[in-house]
């Protein structure tokens, strides 16, 4: 079983979620006697989703939207994505003015599920403009990603894939 995990990450924390998902899905499927090939890639490095049995696609949220690398991948490969199980995730933090329900891909009918993970806000890696914007939005500094939440979601994906290994 070939699984693609693709992420669009501006400062690396969403990519780290993708890496954690990759490890958890690999071990979760092996525990279910399925030998997976899990490729974890940056969304802009994905040339096609063809050849994958399942896709997990995630993006950081900036100004209430997914990053362009993730939306370009969906726009380009939408037909192929609709032919395989796809899980979507977003990574915050979301500023008080943002509404996660308005994200472009959250309620899409072709995805199995969308999951929202907390994000990480480290001012030391932000540009001057980003620091001003996060201050104006009253965004809270810190790491709000939950390894337990990531592991639980990966286990849920594994259960679905194990129940339907030959889509």
N, C-alpha and C positions, 0 to 999 in steps of 0.2 A: 504494500500500500504506500503510495507516494503522496505526501502532504506538503503543501507550501504554506509557510508562515511568512507573510510580507508585512513590513511596517514602514510607515512614514513618520519620521521622528526628527524634530528640529534640534534638540539638545541631547538626545540619546536615551532618555528615560523610557520612551515608548518602545524603542528598539530593545531595551533591556527586558521589558515585558514580553516581547516576542521571543527572546532567547529563553526566558523562563518557561514560556508555553511550549517551546520546542523540546526542552528537556523533559518536561512533565508529560507531554503527549507521547514522546518516545518511550519513556518508562511505563506509562499507563497502558499503551498498546502491547508492549512486550509482556506485561503482567497478564494480559488477556490472550497470550499466545499468538499475537499478530506481530510480524516483523516489519516495522515501518521504515521508510526512508523519509525523513523530515528535513526539508530544506528551509532554513531561516535566512531571509534576504531582506535587503532594503527594497521598498516598493519600486524605486526608480531603476533597480537592477533586474527587475522581472521583465523578461521579453514576451512571455506568454504564460498562461496558466494551463495550456494544453499539456497533457501528459501527467497531470496531477489528478489524483482521485478525490482530493478535498483541499479546500483553501481556507486559511485563517488570515484575515486582512485587518490591520489596525492602523489607526492614525492618532497622532496628537491632535488636540483641538486648540486652535488659535483663533481668537475673535469669533468664536462660535461655529467654526467650520473645520472640516478635515483639511489636512495639508494637500497641496496640489498633486504631489507624487501619488498619493492614494487615490484621489478622485480621477486622475488620468488613467491609472491602471483599471479602475472600474469602467470608465467610459470606453476605453479601448477594448477590453476583454469581456464586456457585459454578456454577449451571447455565450461565450465559453463558461463564464461563471454561473449562468443559469442552468447549465447542464451537470453541475456537480454540487455536493454540499459545501456551503460557504458559511463561515462564522465571521462576524464583524465585531470589532471592538474599538472603543475610543478611550483616550487617556486624557484626563483633566490635569490640573484642577480647572473647574469651570468658574468663571467670574460670576458675581451675583446677577449681572444683566444677561448672561447666556441662558438659553433654554435648551437642554439636551434633546428634547423631543423634536426640535426643529432641525437637527443635523440631517443632512441630505440622505444618508443611507440608513438611518436607524430603523425606519418602518418599512423597509423594502420587502416586497413579497418573496423575492428569490433567495433571501438569506435564511438560514436555519434560525439564527438568533443574532441579536446585537447585545454586547455587554459593555458596561461602562466601568472603567477602572479609575481609581484615584490617580493623580499625577504627582509630579515632583516639581517643586519650584525652588530653584537654587539661584539666587540673584548673581552669584559670582560668575555664572556662565552666560548671563543675559547681556545683550547689547544695551547701550545707553537708552535707546528708544524703548526697548522691552522693559527695562527697569522702571521707566517713567509710567508706561502703560500698566504694569502690574501694581504700582503704587496707587495710580488713579483708580484702578478697579478694586483696590483694597484686597488683592489676592494674598493669601496666607502662605508664607514661606514654609517649606518642609517637604517631606516625602510621604505621600498619602497612598502609595501603592501598597497593596496587601498581598504578601506572598501566599497567604492562605486562600484568598479569593482567587488568585491566579491559578493555584493548584486545583481548587474545587472546580473552576470553569474548565480547565484542561481535562479533568476527570469526566466531566459531563460530555465533553466532545468525544473522548475515548469511548464512553458507553454508547453513544450514538453510532460511532463508526464501527464498533465491534458488533452491534446489533444488525448493521447493514453493510458488511464488508465489501460486497460486490455490487456497487450501484451501477 
